[in-house]
């Protein structure tokens, strides 16, 4: 990605990426792997009760 495309991506995703990094930084690699497993179990259950956690990418 170059120039304006990278700027647009960064302005949209950059804040979210920084927030996620700050939340995950204290976790060890093993803890991050455990979190991924747990989130993969929780997300479908939460979505079955309401709207999707992530918007569709069409």
N, C-alpha and C positions, 0 to 999 in steps of 0.2 A: 504494500500500500504506500502511496507516495503523496506528498503535498497536501492538497485540500482534503483528500480522502482520509488520510491519517488524522488530520486536524478535526474533521467531523466525527470520526470514530472516537478519538480521545475525549472530545468535549461531551460526548454522549455516554461513553463507558468509563471514562477515567475516574470519576467520583465513586462509582460503584466498585470499581476494581480496587481503589484505595481503601474503601471501607471494608471490603472482604479481606484484603491483605492485613489490615489492622486487627480484624477479628480472629484470623487464623494464625497470625504470627506467634502467639504464645504456645500453640499446640505443637507437639512433636509429630514426626511423620506417622508414627503408629496411631496417634490420636486423630490425625487428619483422615487416615484410612478408616478408622472406626466411625468417624463422623459421616463419611461418604456412605458407608453401609447403612447407618441409621437413617440418613436422609432419604436413601433409596427406598426404605421401607415406609417412612412416614409420608413422603410426598404423594404416592398414589392414594393412600387412605384419606389424606386431606383433600385431594382433588375429587374424590368420589363423594365427598360431603358438600362440595360447592364448586366454585369456578376454578379453572386451572391456575396453578401457581406461576407458570410461565406462559406468556402468550404464544399462540401458534405462529410459526414462521412459514408463511405461505408466499 
